[in-house]
Amino acid sequence: MNNKQTIKCTVEDCKYCDCDKDTCMLNKIKVCNCDGSGIKETTMCDSYKEK
């Protein structure tokens, strides 16, 4: 069974962000913890592409 999810996003300079709806246009995203700390606040979207 396939559940459709909405990925919330407000990063306006990413080309995948639909700024009118504050959602990501991708079906799935990868996330990364770039500094390796494991703290949730430092986790970000690895699919980011600049507009």
mmCIF file of the N, C-alpha and C atoms, coordinates in Angstrom:
data_MODEL
# 
_entry.id   MODEL 
# 
loop_
_atom_site.group_PDB 
_atom_site.id 
_atom_site.type_symbol 
_atom_site.label_atom_id 
_atom_site.label_alt_id 
_atom_site.label_comp_id 
_atom_site.label_asym_id 
_atom_site.label_entity_id 
_atom_site.label_seq_id 
_atom_site.pdbx_PDB_ins_code 
_atom_site.Cartn_x 
_atom_site.Cartn_y 
_atom_site.Cartn_z 
_atom_site.occupancy 
_atom_site.B_iso_or_equiv 
_atom_site.pdbx_formal_charge 
_atom_site.auth_seq_id 
_atom_site.auth_comp_id 
_atom_site.auth_asym_id 
_atom_site.auth_atom_id 
_atom_site.pdbx_PDB_model_num 
ATOM 1   N N  . MET A 1 1  ? 0.848  -1.192 0.000  1.00 0.00 ? 1  MET A N  1 
ATOM 2   C CA . MET A 1 1  ? 0.000  0.000  0.000  1.00 0.00 ? 1  MET A CA 1 
ATOM 3   C C  . MET A 1 1  ? 0.886  1.246  0.000  1.00 0.00 ? 1  MET A C  1 
ATOM 4   N N  . ASN A 1 2  ? 0.581  2.191  -0.862 1.00 0.00 ? 2  ASN A N  1 
ATOM 5   C CA . ASN A 1 2  ? 1.374  3.397  -1.006 1.00 0.00 ? 2  ASN A CA 1 
ATOM 6   C C  . ASN A 1 2  ? 0.671  4.580  -0.342 1.00 0.00 ? 2  ASN A C  1 
ATOM 7   N N  . ASN A 1 3  ? 1.267  5.106  0.718  1.00 0.00 ? 3  ASN A N  1 
ATOM 8   C CA . ASN A 1 3  ? 0.703  6.281  1.373  1.00 0.00 ? 3  ASN A CA 1 
ATOM 9   C C  . ASN A 1 3  ? 1.362  7.528  0.825  1.00 0.00 ? 3  ASN A C  1 
ATOM 10  N N  . LYS A 1 4  ? 0.546  8.451  0.305  1.00 0.00 ? 4  LYS A N  1 
ATOM 11  C CA . LYS A 1 4  ? 1.107  9.708  -0.173 1.00 0.00 ? 4  LYS A CA 1 
ATOM 12  C C  . LYS A 1 4  ? 1.373  10.620 1.005  1.00 0.00 ? 4  LYS A C  1 
ATOM 13  N N  . GLN A 1 5  ? 2.575  11.157 1.067  1.00 0.00 ? 5  GLN A N  1 
ATOM 14  C CA . GLN A 1 5  ? 2.933  12.064 2.140  1.00 0.00 ? 5  GLN A CA 1 
ATOM 15  C C  . GLN A 1 5  ? 3.283  13.420 1.554  1.00 0.00 ? 5  GLN A C  1 
ATOM 16  N N  . THR A 1 6  ? 3.106  14.450 2.351  1.00 0.00 ? 6  THR A N  1 
ATOM 17  C CA . THR A 1 6  ? 3.545  15.776 1.978  1.00 0.00 ? 6  THR A CA 1 
ATOM 18  C C  . THR A 1 6  ? 4.788  16.091 2.786  1.00 0.00 ? 6  THR A C  1 
ATOM 19  N N  . ILE A 1 7  ? 5.842  16.511 2.102  1.00 0.00 ? 7  ILE A N  1 
ATOM 20  C CA . ILE A 1 7  ? 7.074  16.886 2.778  1.00 0.00 ? 7  ILE A CA 1 
ATOM 21  C C  . ILE A 1 7  ? 7.073  18.404 2.922  1.00 0.00 ? 7  ILE A C  1 
ATOM 22  N N  . LYS A 1 8  ? 6.969  18.875 4.141  1.00 0.00 ? 8  LYS A N  1 
ATOM 23  C CA . LYS A 1 8  ? 6.959  20.324 4.392  1.00 0.00 ? 8  LYS A CA 1 
ATOM 24  C C  . LYS A 1 8  ? 8.334  20.914 4.134  1.00 0.00 ? 8  LYS A C  1 
ATOM 25  N N  . CYS A 1 9  ? 8.367  22.090 3.500  1.00 0.00 ? 9  CYS A N  1 
ATOM 26  C CA . CYS A 1 9  ? 9.640  22.758 3.240  1.00 0.00 ? 9  CYS A CA 1 
ATOM 27  C C  . CYS A 1 9  ? 9.417  24.258 3.107  1.00 0.00 ? 9  CYS A C  1 
ATOM 28  N N  . THR A 1 10 ? 10.282 25.031 3.737  1.00 0.00 ? 10 THR A N  1 
ATOM 29  C CA . THR A 1 10 ? 10.205 26.491 3.627  1.00 0.00 ? 10 THR A CA 1 
ATOM 30  C C  . THR A 1 10 ? 11.542 27.080 3.154  1.00 0.00 ? 10 THR A C  1 
ATOM 31  N N  . VAL A 1 11 ? 12.385 26.233 2.552  1.00 0.00 ? 11 VAL A N  1 
ATOM 32  C CA . VAL A 1 11 ? 13.683 26.702 2.077  1.00 0.00 ? 11 VAL A CA 1 
ATOM 33  C C  . VAL A 1 11 ? 13.496 27.274 0.670  1.00 0.00 ? 11 VAL A C  1 
ATOM 34  N N  . GLU A 1 12 ? 13.272 28.569 0.594  1.00 0.00 ? 12 GLU A N  1 
ATOM 35  C CA . GLU A 1 12 ? 12.839 29.189 -0.666 1.00 0.00 ? 12 GLU A CA 1 
ATOM 36  C C  . GLU A 1 12 ? 13.901 29.188 -1.749 1.00 0.00 ? 12 GLU A C  1 
ATOM 37  N N  . ASP A 1 13 ? 15.189 29.035 -1.396 1.00 0.00 ? 13 ASP A N  1 
ATOM 38  C CA . ASP A 1 13 ? 16.211 29.048 -2.444 1.00 0.00 ? 13 ASP A CA 1 
ATOM 39  C C  . ASP A 1 13 ? 16.550 27.646 -2.952 1.00 0.00 ? 13 ASP A C  1 
ATOM 40  N N  . CYS A 1 14 ? 15.771 26.643 -2.562 1.00 0.00 ? 14 CYS A N  1 
ATOM 41  C CA . CYS A 1 14 ? 15.935 25.300 -3.117 1.00 0.00 ? 14 CYS A CA 1 
ATOM 42  C C  . CYS A 1 14 ? 14.980 25.122 -4.292 1.00 0.00 ? 14 CYS A C  1 
ATOM 43  N N  . LYS A 1 15 ? 15.485 24.562 -5.400 1.00 0.00 ? 15 LYS A N  1 
ATOM 44  C CA . LYS A 1 15 ? 14.639 24.452 -6.594 1.00 0.00 ? 15 LYS A CA 1 
ATOM 45  C C  . LYS A 1 15 ? 13.505 23.444 -6.421 1.00 0.00 ? 15 LYS A C  1 
ATOM 46  N N  . TYR A 1 16 ? 13.574 22.595 -5.414 1.00 0.00 ? 16 TYR A N  1 
ATOM 47  C CA . TYR A 1 16 ? 12.505 21.615 -5.185 1.00 0.00 ? 16 TYR A CA 1 
ATOM 48  C C  . TYR A 1 16 ? 11.391 22.153 -4.282 1.00 0.00 ? 16 TYR A C  1 
ATOM 49  N N  . CYS A 1 17 ? 11.570 23.349 -3.747 1.00 0.00 ? 17 CYS A N  1 
ATOM 50  C CA . CYS A 1 17 ? 10.568 23.904 -2.836 1.00 0.00 ? 17 CYS A CA 1 
ATOM 51  C C  . CYS A 1 17 ? 9.460  24.601 -3.625 1.00 0.00 ? 17 CYS A C  1 
ATOM 52  N N  . ASP A 1 18 ? 8.218  24.200 -3.383 1.00 0.00 ? 18 ASP A N  1 
ATOM 53  C CA . ASP A 1 18 ? 7.058  24.895 -3.929 1.00 0.00 ? 18 ASP A CA 1 
ATOM 54  C C  . ASP A 1 18 ? 6.677  25.954 -2.896 1.00 0.00 ? 18 ASP A C  1 
ATOM 55  N N  . CYS A 1 19 ? 7.191  27.159 -3.101 1.00 0.00 ? 19 CYS A N  1 
ATOM 56  C CA . CYS A 1 19 ? 7.083  28.202 -2.078 1.00 0.00 ? 19 CYS A CA 1 
ATOM 57  C C  . CYS A 1 19 ? 5.638  28.625 -1.799 1.00 0.00 ? 19 CYS A C  1 
ATOM 58  N N  . ASP A 1 20 ? 4.754  28.497 -2.789 1.00 0.00 ? 20 ASP A N  1 
ATOM 59  C CA . ASP A 1 20 ? 3.350  28.864 -2.586 1.00 0.00 ? 20 ASP A CA 1 
ATOM 60  C C  . ASP A 1 20 ? 2.673  27.937 -1.585 1.00 0.00 ? 20 ASP A C  1 
ATOM 61  N N  . LYS A 1 21 ? 3.112  26.680 -1.558 1.00 0.00 ? 21 LYS A N  1 
ATOM 62  C CA . LYS A 1 21 ? 2.483  25.688 -0.670 1.00 0.00 ? 21 LYS A CA 1 
ATOM 63  C C  . LYS A 1 21 ? 3.377  25.265 0.482  1.00 0.00 ? 21 LYS A C  1 
ATOM 64  N N  . ASP A 1 22 ? 4.632  25.780 0.527  1.00 0.00 ? 22 ASP A N  1 
ATOM 65  C CA . ASP A 1 22 ? 5.610  25.376 1.542  1.00 0.00 ? 22 ASP A CA 1 
ATOM 66  C C  . ASP A 1 22 ? 5.784  23.862 1.586  1.00 0.00 ? 22 ASP A C  1 
ATOM 67  N N  . THR A 1 23 ? 5.898  23.260 0.410  1.00 0.00 ? 23 THR A N  1 
ATOM 68  C CA . THR A 1 23 ? 6.098  21.819 0.330  1.00 0.00 ? 23 THR A CA 1 
ATOM 69  C C  . THR A 1 23 ? 7.231  21.495 -0.636 1.00 0.00 ? 23 THR A C  1 
ATOM 70  N N  . CYS A 1 24 ? 7.795  20.316 -0.473 1.00 0.00 ? 24 CYS A N  1 
ATOM 71  C CA . CYS A 1 24 ? 8.836  19.818 -1.371 1.00 0.00 ? 24 CYS A CA 1 
ATOM 72  C C  . CYS A 1 24 ? 8.162  19.120 -2.547 1.00 0.00 ? 24 CYS A C  1 
ATOM 73  N N  . MET A 1 25 ? 8.688  19.342 -3.753 1.00 0.00 ? 25 MET A N  1 
ATOM 74  C CA . MET A 1 25 ? 8.102  18.736 -4.949 1.00 0.00 ? 25 MET A CA 1 
ATOM 75  C C  . MET A 1 25 ? 8.590  17.306 -5.177 1.00 0.00 ? 25 MET A C  1 
ATOM 76  N N  . LEU A 1 26 ? 9.564  16.848 -4.385 1.00 0.00 ? 26 LEU A N  1 
ATOM 77  C CA . LEU A 1 26 ? 10.064 15.480 -4.539 1.00 0.00 ? 26 LEU A CA 1 
ATOM 78  C C  . LEU A 1 26 ? 9.164  14.484 -3.816 1.00 0.00 ? 26 LEU A C  1 
ATOM 79  N N  . ASN A 1 27 ? 9.133  13.248 -4.312 1.00 0.00 ? 27 ASN A N  1 
ATOM 80  C CA . ASN A 1 27 ? 8.363  12.184 -3.660 1.00 0.00 ? 27 ASN A CA 1 
ATOM 81  C C  . ASN A 1 27 ? 9.055  11.683 -2.407 1.00 0.00 ? 27 ASN A C  1 
ATOM 82  N N  . LYS A 1 28 ? 10.392 11.761 -2.416 1.00 0.00 ? 28 LYS A N  1 
ATOM 83  C CA . LYS A 1 28 ? 11.149 11.342 -1.243 1.00 0.00 ? 28 LYS A CA 1 
ATOM 84  C C  . LYS A 1 28 ? 12.424 12.169 -1.194 1.00 0.00 ? 28 LYS A C  1 
ATOM 85  N N  . ILE A 1 29 ? 12.960 12.324 -0.012 1.00 0.00 ? 29 ILE A N  1 
ATOM 86  C CA . ILE A 1 29 ? 14.198 13.069 0.157  1.00 0.00 ? 29 ILE A CA 1 
ATOM 87  C C  . ILE A 1 29 ? 15.163 12.249 1.005  1.00 0.00 ? 29 ILE A C  1 
ATOM 88  N N  . LYS A 1 30 ? 16.437 12.549 0.852  1.00 0.00 ? 30 LYS A N  1 
ATOM 89  C CA . LYS A 1 30 ? 17.446 11.991 1.749  1.00 0.00 ? 30 LYS A CA 1 
ATOM 90  C C  . LYS A 1 30 ? 17.775 13.079 2.754  1.00 0.00 ? 30 LYS A C  1 
ATOM 91  N N  . VAL A 1 31 ? 18.046 12.683 3.966  1.00 0.00 ? 31 VAL A N  1 
ATOM 92  C CA . VAL A 1 31 ? 18.481 13.651 4.965  1.00 0.00 ? 31 VAL A CA 1 
ATOM 93  C C  . VAL A 1 31 ? 19.878 13.300 5.428  1.00 0.00 ? 31 VAL A C  1 
ATOM 94  N N  . CYS A 1 32 ? 20.611 14.297 5.861  1.00 0.00 ? 32 CYS A N  1 
ATOM 95  C CA . CYS A 1 32 ? 21.955 14.035 6.361  1.00 0.00 ? 32 CYS A CA 1 
ATOM 96  C C  . CYS A 1 32 ? 22.183 14.841 7.624  1.00 0.00 ? 32 CYS A C  1 
ATOM 97  N N  . ASN A 1 33 ? 23.069 14.324 8.452  1.00 0.00 ? 33 ASN A N  1 
ATOM 98  C CA . ASN A 1 33 ? 23.488 15.022 9.655  1.00 0.00 ? 33 ASN A CA 1 
ATOM 99  C C  . ASN A 1 33 ? 24.919 15.441 9.392  1.00 0.00 ? 33 ASN A C  1 
ATOM 100 N N  . CYS A 1 34 ? 25.064 16.649 8.849  1.00 0.00 ? 34 CYS A N  1 
ATOM 101 C CA . CYS A 1 34 ? 26.325 17.040 8.221  1.00 0.00 ? 34 CYS A CA 1 
ATOM 102 C C  . CYS A 1 34 ? 27.501 17.146 9.183  1.00 0.00 ? 34 CYS A C  1 
ATOM 103 N N  . ASP A 1 35 ? 27.258 17.553 10.428 1.00 0.00 ? 35 ASP A N  1 
ATOM 104 C CA . ASP A 1 35 ? 28.404 17.680 11.332 1.00 0.00 ? 35 ASP A CA 1 
ATOM 105 C C  . ASP A 1 35 ? 28.616 16.437 12.186 1.00 0.00 ? 35 ASP A C  1 
ATOM 106 N N  . GLY A 1 36 ? 27.761 15.419 12.001 1.00 0.00 ? 36 GLY A N  1 
ATOM 107 C CA . GLY A 1 36 ? 27.952 14.147 12.689 1.00 0.00 ? 36 GLY A CA 1 
ATOM 108 C C  . GLY A 1 36 ? 27.602 14.156 14.160 1.00 0.00 ? 36 GLY A C  1 
ATOM 109 N N  . SER A 1 37 ? 26.975 15.231 14.632 1.00 0.00 ? 37 SER A N  1 
ATOM 110 C CA . SER A 1 37 ? 26.681 15.337 16.064 1.00 0.00 ? 37 SER A CA 1 
ATOM 111 C C  . SER A 1 37 ? 25.500 14.469 16.495 1.00 0.00 ? 37 SER A C  1 
ATOM 112 N N  . GLY A 1 38 ? 24.621 14.142 15.540 1.00 0.00 ? 38 GLY A N  1 
ATOM 113 C CA . GLY A 1 38 ? 23.444 13.353 15.883 1.00 0.00 ? 38 GLY A CA 1 
ATOM 114 C C  . GLY A 1 38 ? 22.310 14.181 16.467 1.00 0.00 ? 38 GLY A C  1 
ATOM 115 N N  . ILE A 1 39 ? 22.518 15.485 16.605 1.00 0.00 ? 39 ILE A N  1 
ATOM 116 C CA . ILE A 1 39 ? 21.462 16.357 17.142 1.00 0.00 ? 39 ILE A CA 1 
ATOM 117 C C  . ILE A 1 39 ? 20.453 16.647 16.031 1.00 0.00 ? 39 ILE A C  1 
ATOM 118 N N  . LYS A 1 40 ? 19.173 16.495 16.342 1.00 0.00 ? 40 LYS A N  1 
ATOM 119 C CA . LYS A 1 40 ? 18.113 16.648 15.341 1.00 0.00 ? 40 LYS A CA 1 
ATOM 120 C C  . LYS A 1 40 ? 18.177 18.003 14.629 1.00 0.00 ? 40 LYS A C  1 
ATOM 121 N N  . GLU A 1 41 ? 18.518 19.052 15.351 1.00 0.00 ? 41 GLU A N  1 
ATOM 122 C CA . GLU A 1 41 ? 18.522 20.405 14.785 1.00 0.00 ? 41 GLU A CA 1 
ATOM 123 C C  . GLU A 1 41 ? 19.578 20.590 13.697 1.00 0.00 ? 41 GLU A C  1 
ATOM 124 N N  . THR A 1 42 ? 20.602 19.723 13.667 1.00 0.00 ? 42 THR A N  1 
ATOM 125 C CA . THR A 1 42 ? 21.630 19.854 12.637 1.00 0.00 ? 42 THR A CA 1 
ATOM 126 C C  . THR A 1 42 ? 21.366 18.944 11.443 1.00 0.00 ? 42 THR A C  1 
ATOM 127 N N  . THR A 1 43 ? 20.234 18.235 11.454 1.00 0.00 ? 43 THR A N  1 
ATOM 128 C CA . THR A 1 43 ? 19.853 17.381 10.331 1.00 0.00 ? 43 THR A CA 1 
ATOM 129 C C  . THR A 1 43 ? 19.226 18.235 9.260  1.00 0.00 ? 43 THR A C  1 
ATOM 130 N N  . MET A 1 44 ? 19.652 18.028 8.017  1.00 0.00 ? 44 MET A N  1 
ATOM 131 C CA . MET A 1 44 ? 19.075 18.808 6.923  1.00 0.00 ? 44 MET A CA 1 
ATOM 132 C C  . MET A 1 44 ? 18.843 17.921 5.710  1.00 0.00 ? 44 MET A C  1 
ATOM 133 N N  . CYS A 1 45 ? 18.132 18.479 4.745  1.00 0.00 ? 45 CYS A N  1 
ATOM 134 C CA . CYS A 1 45 ? 17.806 17.753 3.524  1.00 0.00 ? 45 CYS A CA 1 
ATOM 135 C C  . CYS A 1 45 ? 19.036 17.642 2.635  1.00 0.00 ? 45 CYS A C  1 
ATOM 136 N N  . ASP A 1 46 ? 19.345 16.422 2.221  1.00 0.00 ? 46 ASP A N  1 
ATOM 137 C CA . ASP A 1 46 ? 20.507 16.171 1.379  1.00 0.00 ? 46 ASP A CA 1 
ATOM 138 C C  . ASP A 1 46 ? 20.163 16.360 -0.104 1.00 0.00 ? 46 ASP A C  1 
ATOM 139 N N  . SER A 1 47 ? 18.880 16.580 -0.400 1.00 0.00 ? 47 SER A N  1 
ATOM 140 C CA . SER A 1 47 ? 18.420 16.737 -1.788 1.00 0.00 ? 47 SER A CA 1 
ATOM 141 C C  . SER A 1 47 ? 18.449 18.190 -2.250 1.00 0.00 ? 47 SER A C  1 
ATOM 142 N N  . TYR A 1 48 ? 18.917 19.088 -1.393 1.00 0.00 ? 48 TYR A N  1 
ATOM 143 C CA . TYR A 1 48 ? 18.918 20.522 -1.690 1.00 0.00 ? 48 TYR A CA 1 
ATOM 144 C C  . TYR A 1 48 ? 19.659 20.844 -2.983 1.00 0.00 ? 48 TYR A C  1 
ATOM 145 N N  . LYS A 1 49 ? 19.003 21.585 -3.852 1.00 0.00 ? 49 LYS A N  1 
ATOM 146 C CA . LYS A 1 49 ? 19.642 22.109 -5.061 1.00 0.00 ? 49 LYS A CA 1 
ATOM 147 C C  . LYS A 1 49 ? 19.286 23.596 -5.163 1.00 0.00 ? 49 LYS A C  1 
ATOM 148 N N  . GLU A 1 50 ? 20.300 24.440 -5.335 1.00 0.00 ? 50 GLU A N  1 
ATOM 149 C CA . GLU A 1 50 ? 20.092 25.883 -5.373 1.00 0.00 ? 50 GLU A CA 1 
ATOM 150 C C  . GLU A 1 50 ? 19.326 26.276 -6.636 1.00 0.00 ? 50 GLU A C  1 
ATOM 151 N N  . LYS A 1 51 ? 18.428 27.249 -6.498 1.00 0.00 ? 51 LYS A N  1 
ATOM 152 C CA . LYS A 1 51 ? 17.663 27.746 -7.659 1.00 0.00 ? 51 LYS A CA 1 
ATOM 153 C C  . LYS A 1 51 ? 18.564 28.518 -8.591 1.00 0.00 ? 51 LYS A C  1 
# 
